[in-house]
Amino acid sequence: MSPRALAVAALLTFVAVLCHPEGAARSAGVSKGAAHLRVVALVPSLVEDLCAIGAARQLAGVSSATRDVPCAKGVPVVGDFASVDVEKIVALHADLVVAIPAQAHLVEPLRHAGIDVELLDDDSYADIFADIAALGRLTGRAPQAAALNRSLEAQTARLIAGRHFKRTPSVFVALGTGPIYTCGPTSYIARLIALAGGRNAVTTLPGAYGEYSAEALLRLQPDAIVTDPSVGLNAVLDREPWRSLRAVRSHHVLILHDAALLERPGPRYNEGLRWLIERLAPLAR
């Protein structure tokens, strides 16, 4: 950020303290109650979490990727995954910004502007519940968050209780084709595949998500491929390595039209799990 932008941000913070009653209260050492904090959420899953625990009215700003989240309709857009409008967030009198570790460099100027920032992991299955609990604590809705987590876990238990597979189909998740991008064994998507009765075909990857070589994919020969329309997999199925995969030849390319159900680690994950169970069942008999 330029020196001028930092100066403007600092000025806006000063004006907010003088002109905004809540800011003045904070400057005097009076802490605003957690249930009244104005929160900016920079990733859609955290927005969905906040809405699910009843904190939608505390949303002061969201990213451009939340267009499909009903409760965020009309909330000011303050950036996207790769950029943040610091001046706008300060002008909105935000008390708290929640983001993921990959956005740490983007939110650092907000810390300098005096805004609290919380970075929440979102890679693993356990992170779904940990994030909901954390947001409950931060917004004064810990009981609602705990109730939501219990409800989600109960739904999951009911879904997997009706699953009776004779075999465990291997699944490759195609998140990109040029280069090939997928999820590894530590990702929350891999955990959902396991809960659905399958197994993630990729057993080694440095992170939860990353690039994967065409040669390694050919060696895997997964039983099924899961993807979404935005990846554009259908356009390259007649090329290598895709056309030489057993899953492609057997027409076991599973396309999820609402990618958020599977790719977004939020409170709707059970819908993605149900989708997986229904589509893997014919491959596991």
C-alpha positions as a printed Julia matrix, in Angstrom:
285×3 Matrix{Float64}:
   0.0     0.0     0.0
   1.31    3.48   -0.87
   2.24    6.0     1.87
  -0.7     8.14    0.72
  -3.14    5.24    1.09
  -1.83    4.5     4.58
  -2.19    8.14    5.5
  -5.77    8.23    4.23
  -6.55    5.03    6.16
  -5.13    6.54    9.33
  -7.15    9.73    8.78
 -10.34    7.75    8.24
  -9.67    5.83   11.43
  -9.25    9.12   13.32
 -12.46   10.51   11.84
 -14.28    7.29   12.71
 -13.21    7.61   16.34
 -14.34   11.23   16.53
 -17.58   10.93   14.58
 -18.79    7.41   15.18
 -20.22    6.9    18.7
 -19.04    3.33   18.92
 -15.55    4.34   17.82
 -15.5     7.05   20.47
 -16.53    4.51   23.08
 -13.69    2.23   22.09
 -11.19    5.09   22.23
 -12.32    5.8    25.77
 -11.61    2.22   26.75
 -15.24    1.09   26.63
 -15.47   -2.26   24.87
 -18.34   -2.86   22.47
 -20.27   -6.04   23.21
 -19.35   -8.94   20.95
 -22.93   -9.28   19.73
 -22.74   -5.74   18.32
 -19.38   -5.92   16.57
 -19.37   -4.93   12.91
 -17.7    -7.79   11.06
 -16.11   -8.01    7.62
 -15.78  -11.56    6.26
 -13.42  -11.99    3.33
 -14.31  -15.55    2.27
 -17.79  -16.95    1.49
 -17.59  -19.9     3.89
 -17.12  -17.56    6.84
 -20.04  -15.45    5.65
 -22.22  -18.57    5.54
 -21.02  -19.5     9.03
 -21.93  -16.07   10.4
 -25.37  -16.22    8.82
 -25.98  -19.73   10.13
 -25.31  -18.68   13.74
 -27.57  -15.64   13.47
 -24.91  -12.96   13.01
 -25.99  -11.79    9.54
 -26.96   -8.35   10.81
 -23.4    -7.84   12.05
 -21.97   -8.14    8.54
 -20.39   -4.83    7.58
 -18.59   -6.03    4.46
 -17.96   -9.09    2.32
 -15.91  -10.18   -0.67
 -17.17  -10.22   -4.24
 -17.33  -14.03   -4.09
 -20.41  -13.97   -1.85
 -22.94  -13.14   -4.57
 -24.59  -16.54   -4.09
 -25.02  -16.13   -0.32
 -28.58  -14.83    0.24
 -27.98  -13.27    3.65
 -25.12  -11.16    2.26
 -27.29   -9.47   -0.34
 -26.86   -5.72   -0.1
 -23.82   -5.91    2.18
 -21.0    -3.68    0.85
 -18.31   -5.47   -1.18
 -14.85   -4.59    0.13
 -12.61   -6.74   -2.05
 -12.02  -10.24   -3.33
  -9.75  -13.14   -2.48
  -6.71  -11.32   -3.91
  -7.37   -7.72   -2.87
  -8.87   -5.7    -0.02
 -10.11   -2.12    0.0
  -8.63   -0.95    3.31
 -10.03    2.57    3.09
 -13.56    1.28    2.51
 -13.35   -1.15    5.43
 -12.16    1.63    7.74
 -14.92    3.94    6.48
 -17.5     1.24    7.26
 -16.43    1.33   10.94
 -15.58   -2.36   10.94
 -14.56   -3.73   14.33
 -13.37   -7.13   13.17
 -12.18   -8.71    9.93
 -12.19  -12.48    9.54
 -10.18  -14.1     6.78
  -8.04  -17.18    6.07
  -4.25  -17.49    6.48
  -3.68  -17.21    2.71
  -4.96  -13.62    2.99
  -2.61  -12.62    5.81
  -0.62  -10.21    3.64
  -3.82   -8.51    2.46
  -5.18   -7.78    5.92
  -1.97   -6.59    7.56
  -2.73   -2.92    6.71
  -6.02   -3.33    8.56
  -4.15   -4.22   11.73
  -2.12   -1.02   11.32
  -5.42    0.86   10.98
  -6.47   -0.45   14.4
  -8.96   -3.08   13.24
  -8.93   -6.51   14.84
  -8.14   -9.34   12.4
  -8.73  -13.06   12.93
  -7.3   -15.63   10.51
  -9.21  -18.91   10.53
  -7.95  -22.12    8.91
 -10.32  -23.65    6.38
  -8.43  -26.62    4.93
  -9.58  -29.59    7.0
 -12.91  -31.13    7.94
 -12.28  -30.25   11.59
 -11.82  -26.6    10.54
 -15.5   -26.42    9.59
 -16.54  -26.87   13.2
 -13.61  -24.94   14.66
 -14.43  -21.9    12.51
 -18.1   -21.96   13.5
 -17.12  -22.16   17.16
 -14.57  -19.34   16.78
 -17.06  -17.07   15.03
 -19.59  -17.83   17.76
 -17.12  -16.68   20.41
 -16.13  -13.59   18.43
 -19.7   -12.44   17.82
 -21.21  -13.33   21.19
 -23.12  -16.27   19.74
 -21.24  -19.21   21.26
 -24.43  -21.09   22.23
 -25.84  -20.76   18.7
 -22.53  -21.93   17.22
 -22.41  -24.95   19.51
 -26.0   -25.83   18.6
 -25.21  -25.53   14.9
 -22.19  -27.81   15.21
 -24.24  -30.42   17.04
 -26.92  -30.24   14.36
 -24.39  -30.57   11.51
 -22.7   -33.57   13.13
 -26.07  -35.22   13.71
 -27.02  -34.71   10.05
 -23.71  -36.25    8.99
 -24.28  -39.26   11.24
 -27.7   -39.84    9.69
 -26.33  -39.58    6.16
 -23.5   -42.06    6.62
 -25.66  -44.45    8.62
 -27.61  -45.25    5.46
 -24.5   -45.89    3.4
 -23.86  -49.56    2.57
 -20.99  -49.91    0.08
 -19.3   -53.18   -0.89
 -16.21  -51.46   -2.3
 -14.43  -48.15   -1.93
 -14.22  -46.28   -5.25
 -11.27  -43.96   -5.75
 -12.1   -40.36   -6.59
  -9.98  -37.66   -8.23
 -11.2   -34.11   -7.68
 -10.44  -31.89  -10.68
 -10.26  -28.28   -9.55
  -8.26  -27.14  -12.56
  -7.04  -28.56  -15.88
  -4.26  -26.23  -16.96
  -2.35  -26.89  -14.84
  -4.09  -29.82  -13.18
  -5.14  -28.79   -9.69
  -6.64  -31.08   -7.06
  -7.09  -31.74   -3.36
  -4.81  -33.8    -1.16
  -5.49  -36.22    1.69
  -5.51  -33.5     4.37
  -8.23  -31.46    2.66
 -11.76  -31.33    3.93
 -13.0   -32.52    0.51
 -10.96  -35.72    0.92
 -12.65  -36.25    4.27
 -16.08  -35.81    2.7
 -15.18  -38.38    0.05
 -14.22  -40.83    2.8
 -17.45  -40.14    4.7
 -19.35  -40.76    1.46
 -17.8   -44.22    1.15
 -15.02  -43.45   -1.31
 -11.34  -42.6    -1.01
  -9.41  -39.67   -2.34
  -7.25  -40.99   -5.17
  -4.41  -38.59   -4.31
  -2.61  -39.88   -1.24
   0.38  -37.51   -1.27
   0.31  -33.76   -1.81
   2.38  -31.11    0.02
  -0.7   -29.15    1.03
  -4.44  -29.57    1.22
  -4.67  -28.34   -2.37
  -2.11  -28.1    -5.14
  -0.91  -28.9    -8.65
  -0.73  -32.48   -9.83
   1.16  -33.93  -12.76
  -0.51  -35.58  -15.75
   1.83  -38.55  -15.43
   0.87  -39.13  -11.79
  -2.82  -38.88  -12.68
  -2.4   -41.52  -15.38
  -0.86  -43.85  -12.82
  -3.74  -43.28  -10.39
  -6.5   -44.4   -12.78
  -9.31  -43.26  -10.47
 -12.75  -44.84  -10.59
 -14.44  -41.44  -10.77
 -13.64  -37.79  -11.33
 -15.5   -35.05   -9.47
 -15.51  -31.53  -10.88
 -17.67  -28.47  -11.45
 -18.6   -26.6   -14.66
 -16.21  -23.7   -14.03
 -13.23  -26.07  -14.37
 -14.08  -26.75  -18.02
 -13.13  -30.42  -17.86
 -15.54  -31.44  -20.63
 -13.56  -29.34  -23.09
 -10.37  -31.36  -22.54
 -11.69  -34.9   -22.07
 -10.47  -35.81  -25.56
  -6.9   -34.86  -24.63
  -4.25  -36.51  -22.51
  -4.15  -37.46  -19.74
  -7.94  -37.35  -19.43
  -8.89  -39.52  -22.4
  -6.69  -42.35  -21.12
  -8.33  -42.47  -17.7
 -10.62  -45.35  -16.8
 -13.06  -42.92  -15.18
 -13.45  -41.01  -18.44
 -13.8   -44.11  -20.6
 -16.43  -45.46  -18.18
 -18.31  -42.13  -18.2
 -17.79  -41.65  -14.47
 -17.15  -37.92  -14.61
 -19.37  -36.46  -11.89
 -20.22  -32.78  -12.35
 -21.48  -30.81   -9.36
 -23.32  -27.77  -10.68
 -23.34  -25.95   -7.33
 -19.62  -26.15   -6.62
 -19.99  -24.4    -3.26
 -21.71  -27.46   -1.77
 -18.49  -29.43   -2.01
 -15.73  -26.88   -2.4
 -16.82  -24.44    0.33
 -16.06  -25.63    3.9
 -19.13  -24.15    5.51
 -22.44  -25.11    7.09
 -23.83  -26.57    3.84
 -21.22  -29.32    3.61
 -23.82  -32.02    4.33
 -25.51  -31.19    1.03
 -22.22  -31.91   -0.71
 -21.83  -35.11    1.29
 -25.32  -36.26    0.27
 -24.48  -35.55   -3.38
 -21.31  -37.63   -3.12
 -23.06  -40.56   -1.46
 -25.74  -40.66   -4.14
 -23.2   -40.64   -6.99
 -20.63  -42.97   -5.51
 -23.2   -45.6    -4.5
 -23.52  -47.08   -8.06
 -19.72  -47.4    -8.24
 -19.46  -49.2    -4.91
 -21.83  -52.11   -5.43
